[in-house]
Amino acid sequence: MDAKKPTLILNPVAGPVWRRGRARRLIEHLKTLYPNLTVHPTNRAGDGEHLARTLSSGSHDLILAAGGDGTYHEVINGMRGSSVPLGILPMGTGNSLIRELGLPTNPLKAATAIRNGAARPIYLGQIDPASTASERGRLHPALPVEGATRAPTIDHRLFILMVGAGFDASIVRSVPPGRKRLGMLAYMLAGIIQLFRYDYSTVTFRVDGREVKGTSGIVAKARCYGGPFAIVPHVRLDHPELVLCLFKGRGPITYMKYTLGVITGLHHRMKDVEFHSGRTIEIESPVPLQADGEAIGIAPARLTIVPQTLNLVFPATIHH
C-alpha cells in the first residue's frame, strides 16, 4: 500500500530473545519501501496504545505495527474510530494475526507484501462488564503474576483475534513477562502445569441470550489461534460475527486430547466440543480471561461486535 506519511510503531523486545536482532534490518528495509517513514519504539506496556492514539489522529496516512499479537492488541485499541489503514509486521512468538492475513512470517517479506497490498475493512470485538457482574462498570481485576504490571482498564476494550475464558487464559496469566522471552516454550511449560492446576469447573455462557455450559471456551473473531492453528475454521475477520468454541469435558487427559485436536485440526469432530455463533456472547462465571494473548481480568464479561470497522492492510494475493 502506498503512503506519503507512514509511521511505524515498533516493539523492539517482542518475541523470543533470539529473534530480537531483526528490528534494525526491518527498519532499513521499510525505509527503502517508504522513504518518509518515521519510527516510534515502545518502551513499556501500554506505549503501543498511547502512540497509536496520537499518531492515528495526526496527519499520517498509514500506521505500521511491528511486534506480536499483544502489540497489535494495544495498537487497535489506540486506533479506535480512526480510518487510517493499519499494516502489521511479524516480530512476535505465535504471530496468529500475521498467519490469519496470509502474510509471510519473515518481517522483511511481510513489509514488501504490505507495500504491495491494499486496505480492507474488518470487524472487531469489544469486551465490557456483563450485567451479572458484582462490581458494575469494570471487570474483576486479573490475579497478579510475578513481575507483571497492572493491566489497563478494559471497559470497552477491543480485540481482533479472540477472547479465552478459562483454561487457556489461566495459562496466559501464569506466564510472567520475563519468561515470555522463551517464546512458545514458556507457554508449553505453563500449559502442562495448568493441566493439573485448573479446576475444570462449569462455565456458563450466553450466546445471543441462549445459555450453554462447558468447562472452558474461546470466543473467536479470527481463525488462527496460538500461531497457525485454526480454532474456528469458518470465522472471518470481515464478518460481524463471534463464534464460541466450547469445551465441555473435564480433567487433564481430556484437555490433552483437546490440545492435540486443535494442533491436528480435528477438535471440531469431537462430541464434547461445540461451536455457537452470535453477535453477543456473555461469560457469566468468574473465570480468568485473555484477549489476543494478553491476560485481562476475571469474568463476568460481555463480548459484542463493534459497528465501526478497522482498515487493515491485506497482501495482494488474498481475495475473499
ZIHUPE-V749990 format. One record per backbone hydrogen bond with DSSP energy under -0.5 kcal/mol. NH is the residue of the N-H (numbers start at 0). CO is the residue of the C=O. E is the energy in kcal/mol with one decimal. If there is no record, write none. Layout:
# ZIHUPE-V749990
nh->NH co->CO e->E
nh->NH co->CO e->E
This chain:
# ZIHUPE-V749990
nh->6 co->61 e->-2.0
nh->7 co->37 e->-2.8
nh->8 co->63 e->-3.3
nh->9 co->7 e->-0.6
nh->9 co->39 e->-1.8
nh->10 co->65 e->-2.8
nh->11 co->9 e->-0.9
nh->13 co->10 e->-1.4
nh->16 co->180 e->-2.3
nh->18 co->15 e->-2.0
nh->19 co->16 e->-1.2
nh->21 co->18 e->-1.3
nh->22 co->19 e->-0.6
nh->24 co->20 e->-0.6
nh->25 co->21 e->-2.4
nh->26 co->22 e->-2.4
nh->27 co->23 e->-2.2
nh->28 co->24 e->-2.2
nh->29 co->25 e->-2.8
nh->30 co->26 e->-2.1
nh->31 co->27 e->-0.8
nh->31 co->28 e->-0.8
nh->32 co->28 e->-1.2
nh->33 co->29 e->-3.3
nh->36 co->33 e->-2.0
nh->37 co->5 e->-1.3
nh->39 co->7 e->-3.0
nh->41 co->9 e->-2.6
nh->46 co->43 e->-1.9
nh->49 co->45 e->-2.0
nh->50 co->46 e->-3.0
nh->51 co->47 e->-2.2
nh->52 co->48 e->-2.2
nh->53 co->49 e->-1.9
nh->54 co->50 e->-3.1
nh->55 co->51 e->-2.3
nh->56 co->52 e->-0.7
nh->57 co->54 e->-1.2
nh->59 co->54 e->-0.7
nh->60 co->4 e->-1.1
nh->61 co->4 e->-0.8
nh->62 co->84 e->-2.4
nh->63 co->6 e->-3.0
nh->63 co->61 e->-0.5
nh->64 co->86 e->-2.5
nh->65 co->8 e->-2.8
nh->66 co->64 e->-0.6
nh->66 co->88 e->-1.8
nh->71 co->67 e->-2.1
nh->72 co->68 e->-2.1
nh->73 co->69 e->-1.8
nh->74 co->70 e->-2.4
nh->75 co->71 e->-2.8
nh->76 co->72 e->-1.3
nh->77 co->73 e->-1.8
nh->78 co->74 e->-1.7
nh->79 co->76 e->-0.8
nh->81 co->78 e->-2.8
nh->84 co->60 e->-0.5
nh->85 co->310 e->-2.6
nh->86 co->62 e->-2.8
nh->88 co->64 e->-2.8
nh->90 co->66 e->-2.8
nh->91 co->66 e->-1.1
nh->98 co->94 e->-2.0
nh->99 co->95 e->-2.2
nh->100 co->96 e->-1.9
nh->101 co->97 e->-0.7
nh->101 co->98 e->-0.5
nh->102 co->97 e->-2.1
nh->106 co->104 e->-0.6
nh->109 co->105 e->-2.6
nh->110 co->106 e->-2.1
nh->111 co->107 e->-1.7
nh->112 co->108 e->-2.2
nh->113 co->109 e->-2.3
nh->114 co->110 e->-2.2
nh->115 co->111 e->-1.6
nh->116 co->113 e->-1.1
nh->117 co->313 e->-1.9
nh->119 co->311 e->-2.6
nh->121 co->309 e->-2.3
nh->122 co->236 e->-2.6
nh->124 co->158 e->-2.6
nh->125 co->303 e->-2.4
nh->126 co->156 e->-3.2
nh->127 co->301 e->-2.4
nh->132 co->129 e->-1.8
nh->135 co->133 e->-0.6
nh->137 co->134 e->-1.2
nh->139 co->297 e->-1.3
nh->147 co->144 e->-2.1
nh->155 co->126 e->-0.9
nh->156 co->126 e->-1.3
nh->156 co->153 e->-2.0
nh->158 co->124 e->-2.2
nh->162 co->218 e->-2.3
nh->163 co->289 e->-2.5
nh->164 co->216 e->-3.3
nh->165 co->163 e->-0.5
nh->165 co->287 e->-2.2
nh->166 co->164 e->-0.6
nh->169 co->165 e->-2.0
nh->170 co->166 e->-1.4
nh->171 co->167 e->-2.2
nh->172 co->168 e->-2.6
nh->173 co->169 e->-1.0
nh->173 co->170 e->-0.5
nh->174 co->170 e->-0.5
nh->174 co->171 e->-1.2
nh->175 co->173 e->-0.8
nh->178 co->175 e->-1.3
nh->179 co->175 e->-0.7
nh->179 co->176 e->-1.0
nh->180 co->177 e->-0.7
nh->181 co->178 e->-2.1
nh->182 co->179 e->-2.1
nh->184 co->181 e->-1.1
nh->185 co->182 e->-1.1
nh->186 co->182 e->-0.8
nh->187 co->183 e->-2.4
nh->188 co->184 e->-2.4
nh->189 co->185 e->-2.0
nh->190 co->186 e->-2.3
nh->191 co->187 e->-1.9
nh->192 co->188 e->-1.8
nh->193 co->189 e->-2.5
nh->194 co->190 e->-1.5
nh->195 co->191 e->-0.6
nh->195 co->192 e->-1.3
nh->196 co->192 e->-0.7
nh->197 co->193 e->-2.7
nh->202 co->213 e->-3.8
nh->204 co->211 e->-3.0
nh->205 co->281 e->-2.2
nh->206 co->209 e->-2.8
nh->207 co->205 e->-0.7
nh->207 co->279 e->-3.1
nh->209 co->206 e->-1.9
nh->211 co->204 e->-2.5
nh->213 co->202 e->-2.0
nh->214 co->246 e->-3.1
nh->215 co->246 e->-1.3
nh->216 co->164 e->-2.2
nh->217 co->244 e->-2.0
nh->218 co->162 e->-3.3
nh->219 co->217 e->-0.8
nh->219 co->242 e->-3.4
nh->220 co->160 e->-3.4
nh->221 co->160 e->-1.4
nh->224 co->228 e->-2.5
nh->227 co->225 e->-0.6
nh->228 co->224 e->-0.9
nh->230 co->222 e->-2.1
nh->230 co->228 e->-1.0
nh->231 co->222 e->-0.9
nh->234 co->231 e->-1.4
nh->238 co->235 e->-1.5
nh->240 co->238 e->-2.1
nh->241 co->277 e->-2.9
nh->242 co->219 e->-2.0
nh->243 co->275 e->-3.3
nh->244 co->217 e->-2.9
nh->244 co->242 e->-0.6
nh->245 co->243 e->-0.8
nh->245 co->273 e->-3.1
nh->246 co->215 e->-2.4
nh->246 co->244 e->-0.5
nh->247 co->245 e->-0.5
nh->247 co->271 e->-2.6
nh->254 co->250 e->-2.1
nh->255 co->251 e->-2.1
nh->256 co->252 e->-1.9
nh->257 co->253 e->-2.0
nh->258 co->254 e->-2.2
nh->259 co->255 e->-2.3
nh->260 co->256 e->-2.2
nh->261 co->257 e->-2.6
nh->262 co->258 e->-2.3
nh->263 co->259 e->-2.2
nh->264 co->260 e->-1.1
nh->265 co->260 e->-1.9
nh->266 co->260 e->-1.3
nh->268 co->265 e->-1.8
nh->269 co->266 e->-1.6
nh->272 co->269 e->-1.5
nh->273 co->245 e->-2.3
nh->275 co->243 e->-2.0
nh->277 co->241 e->-2.5
nh->280 co->302 e->-2.4
nh->281 co->205 e->-2.7
nh->282 co->300 e->-3.0
nh->283 co->203 e->-2.6
nh->283 co->281 e->-0.6
nh->284 co->203 e->-0.8
nh->286 co->284 e->-2.0
nh->288 co->296 e->-2.7
nh->289 co->163 e->-1.9
nh->290 co->293 e->-2.7
nh->291 co->161 e->-2.1
nh->293 co->290 e->-1.5
nh->295 co->288 e->-2.0
nh->296 co->288 e->-1.0
nh->297 co->139 e->-2.6
nh->298 co->286 e->-2.8
nh->299 co->282 e->-0.6
nh->300 co->282 e->-2.0
nh->301 co->127 e->-3.3
nh->302 co->280 e->-2.9
nh->303 co->125 e->-2.0
nh->304 co->278 e->-0.7
nh->305 co->123 e->-2.8
nh->309 co->121 e->-2.3
nh->311 co->119 e->-2.5
nh->311 co->309 e->-0.9
nh->312 co->85 e->-2.9
nh->313 co->117 e->-2.9
nh->314 co->100 e->-0.5
nh->317 co->314 e->-1.7
nh->318 co->316 e->-0.6
